[in-house]
Amino acid sequence: MLARCDKLIMMAGSFSAMQHGRPCCWMDTRDVLIVNPTSSNQVDPDYIESEKRLKKWLLKKPADIIIATGFIASTLQNIPTTLKRDGSDFSAAILSALLKARQVTIWTDVDGVFSADPSKVLTTFFQCAVSEAVILRTLSYQEAWEMVEVIPKCSILATVGHKMASTPGVSATLFDALAKHFIFFVFQANINVRAIAQGCSEYNITLVLKQEDCVRALRAAHSRFYLSKTTLAMGIIGPGLIGGTLLDQLRDQVIENIAVLLFLLKN
């Protein structure tokens, strides 16, 4: 069953393109992409051998449009295999490198790369769940690489940024947030860090936490570094002269990254 679905989709796509008068053919990437398995969940592309096979394939099947299967490849011994998790995006990146493409466009069902899993950093206001995760407007290759890490039965919290090496106090801010920071003025993070690592690039600080501490750690870090709005809960009883003046200030001022939750009780 390996790649059967991918092949059917690619064949249907190429047939549709030809029906619209576009010269097109489909590629079974097992004939082109060669990888070397390095573990049960990772493979390394063999770019030299893949480039040789791609050139031969293009000589046999020249076309303006090529629709290729994603996710699948072969070993040097021509044994079918996969590119593991997110293999379709990986396929696009490998083929683009082999073809020396200027740009790779990946269609997805989310708006971009988020600062955290949107389903894990949620705040509830009046029984409505709102995600605190924010879209990263810019992300370099090095920063993306630093964010990719998996350790079984543990959670990884990575603080990533180009200016970390030249900015004092980032580590202190992060550890203080996990140890003391109040989440929405109610819960204290109180998280124990099991391991700490920082690469020679100094682009990131990576912490290893217990899985059950993951959500609290994300919320504490988001709030402390102002990645998401900090919620200020305020109650006013009987808004007289002072209370009324405060309400006027809140109405007229916009405080960046501060969400005000106001409870008002009056006669």
C-alpha positions in Angstrom: 0.0 0.0 0.0 3.1 2.2 0.2 2.6 5.3 -2.0 -0.5 3.9 -3.7 -2.6 6.9 -2.7 0.1 9.4 -3.6 0.4 7.8 -7.1 -3.3 7.9 -7.7 -3.5 11.6 -6.8 -0.5 12.5 -9.0 -2.0 10.6 -11.9 -5.3 12.3 -11.5 -3.6 15.7 -11.3 -1.5 15.2 -14.4 -4.6 13.9 -16.3 -6.5 17.0 -15.3 -3.7 19.3 -16.5 -3.6 17.5 -19.9 -7.4 17.8 -20.2 -6.9 21.6 -20.0 -4.3 21.5 -22.8 -1.2 21.8 -20.6 1.7 19.4 -21.4 2.2 17.5 -18.2 3.6 14.2 -16.8 3.7 12.7 -13.3 6.8 11.6 -11.4 7.1 8.7 -9.1 9.8 10.1 -6.8 10.9 6.6 -5.8 12.7 6.7 -9.2 14.5 9.9 -8.4 14.9 10.7 -4.7 17.5 8.5 -3.0 17.9 8.6 0.8 20.0 6.9 3.4 18.1 5.9 6.5 19.9 7.0 9.6 17.3 5.9 12.2 13.8 4.6 12.5 12.4 8.1 12.1 15.0 10.0 10.0 16.6 9.8 6.6 19.3 11.8 4.9 19.0 12.7 1.2 21.7 11.5 -1.2 21.8 14.6 -3.3 24.6 13.4 -5.6 22.8 10.2 -6.6 19.4 11.9 -6.7 20.7 14.6 -9.1 22.0 11.9 -11.4 18.7 10.1 -11.5 16.7 13.3 -11.9 18.7 14.3 -15.0 18.1 10.9 -16.5 14.4 11.1 -15.7 14.1 14.6 -17.3 15.8 13.4 -20.5 13.2 10.7 -20.9 10.2 12.7 -19.9 10.5 16.4 -20.8 7.4 18.4 -19.9 6.4 22.0 -19.0 4.6 20.7 -15.9 5.7 17.8 -13.6 3.5 16.6 -10.8 5.5 14.6 -8.4 4.6 12.3 -5.5 5.5 13.5 -2.0 6.6 11.6 1.0 8.1 8.6 -0.8 11.7 7.8 -1.9 14.0 4.9 -2.3 17.3 3.7 -0.7 20.4 3.3 -2.8 19.5 -0.4 -3.1 16.1 0.7 -4.7 14.1 -0.3 -1.7 11.0 1.9 -1.3 10.9 4.0 1.8 9.4 7.2 3.1 10.7 10.6 4.2 9.0 10.2 7.6 7.0 12.9 9.2 6.2 16.0 7.1 7.8 14.1 4.2 5.8 15.8 1.5 7.2 19.2 2.4 10.6 17.6 2.6 10.1 16.2 -0.9 9.4 19.7 -2.2 12.5 21.1 -0.6 14.8 18.3 -1.9 13.4 18.6 -5.5 13.7 22.4 -5.4 17.3 22.1 -4.3 18.1 19.6 -7.1 16.3 21.8 -9.7 18.0 25.0 -8.2 14.6 26.6 -7.9 14.4 30.2 -6.7 11.3 29.7 -4.6 9.3 27.0 -2.8 5.6 27.5 -2.1 4.0 25.1 0.3 0.2 25.2 0.5 -1.1 24.4 4.0 -4.2 24.7 6.1 -2.7 27.1 8.7 -1.7 30.8 8.3 2.0 30.3 9.0 4.5 29.1 11.6 3.2 29.7 15.1 5.2 30.5 18.3 3.6 27.4 19.9 1.0 24.8 19.2 -2.2 26.9 19.1 -4.2 24.0 20.7 -2.0 24.0 23.8 -1.7 27.7 24.8 -5.4 28.6 25.3 -7.0 31.2 27.5 -10.7 31.0 28.4 -12.8 34.1 28.6 -16.4 33.7 29.5 -16.3 30.0 28.3 -14.7 31.0 25.0 -11.2 29.5 24.3 -8.8 31.9 22.7 -5.3 30.8 21.5 -2.3 32.8 22.8 0.0 31.5 20.0 1.1 34.1 17.6 2.3 33.9 13.9 6.0 34.4 13.5 6.2 37.1 10.7 9.8 36.3 9.9 11.7 33.1 10.5 15.2 32.3 9.2 16.4 28.9 8.2 18.7 28.8 11.2 15.9 29.7 13.6 13.6 27.1 12.1 16.3 24.5 12.5 16.9 25.4 16.1 13.2 24.9 16.8 13.1 21.3 15.5 13.8 18.9 18.4 12.1 15.9 19.8 12.9 13.9 23.0 10.7 11.0 23.9 8.5 11.4 27.1 9.8 15.0 27.5 8.8 18.4 26.2 11.2 20.8 24.6 10.9 24.5 25.2 13.1 26.6 22.9 13.6 30.3 23.0 14.9 31.2 19.5 16.1 34.5 18.1 18.9 36.1 16.0 19.8 38.8 18.6 20.0 36.5 21.6 23.8 36.4 21.6 24.0 40.2 21.9 21.0 40.7 24.3 21.8 40.3 28.0 19.3 38.8 30.4 17.4 36.5 28.1 18.3 33.4 30.1 17.5 35.1 33.4 14.1 36.2 32.0 13.2 32.8 30.8 14.2 31.0 34.0 12.5 33.6 36.1 9.3 33.2 34.1 9.2 29.4 34.6 10.0 29.6 38.3 8.0 32.6 39.5 5.8 34.0 36.8 2.1 34.3 37.5 -0.1 33.2 34.6 -2.9 35.7 34.3 -2.3 36.6 37.9 -3.8 33.3 39.1 -1.4 30.4 38.6 2.3 30.3 39.4 4.4 28.4 36.8 6.7 26.7 39.4 8.3 24.5 36.7 11.4 22.4 37.2 13.9 22.3 34.3 15.4 18.9 33.7 18.1 19.9 31.2 19.5 23.0 29.6 21.4 23.3 26.3 22.6 26.2 24.2 24.3 25.6 20.8 27.5 27.3 19.7 25.4 29.5 17.3 23.8 31.1 20.4 20.5 31.4 18.4 18.5 29.4 21.1 18.2 28.3 24.6 16.6 24.8 24.8 15.0 23.4 28.0 13.9 19.9 28.7 10.7 19.7 30.8 8.3 17.1 31.9 5.4 16.6 29.5 2.8 17.6 32.0 4.6 21.0 32.5 4.5 21.8 28.7 1.4 23.9 28.6 2.2 26.0 31.7 5.7 26.6 30.4 4.5 27.8 27.1 2.0 30.1 28.7 4.5 31.5 31.1 7.1 32.1 28.4 4.6 33.7 26.1 3.4 36.0 28.7 6.9 36.9 30.0 8.3 37.7 26.6 5.1 39.5 25.5 4.5 37.1 22.6 0.8 37.1 23.6 -1.3 39.6 25.3 -1.1 39.8 29.1 -4.5 39.9 30.7 -5.1 42.5 33.4 -8.2 41.6 35.5 -9.7 44.7 37.2 -12.8 45.2 39.4 -14.3 48.5 40.2 -17.1 48.9 42.7 -19.0 52.2 42.6 -17.1 54.2 40.0 -17.1 57.7 41.6 -14.6 60.4 40.7 -11.5 58.3 40.9 -13.1 55.2 39.3 -14.6 57.3 36.5 -11.3 58.9 35.7 -9.7 55.5 35.5 -12.4 54.3 33.1 -11.8 57.4 31.0 -8.1 56.6 30.8 -8.7 53.0 29.8 -11.1 54.1 27.1 -8.6 56.7 25.7 -5.4 54.7 25.9 -4.3 51.6 24.0 -1.8 49.6 26.0 0.3 47.4 23.7 0.0 43.6 24.4 -2.3 44.2 27.4 -5.8 42.9 27.4 -8.0 44.5 30.1 -10.7 42.3 31.6 -13.0 44.8 33.5 -15.7 44.0 36.0 -17.9 46.9 37.1 -20.4 47.1 39.9 -22.4 50.2 40.4 -25.7 51.3 42.0 
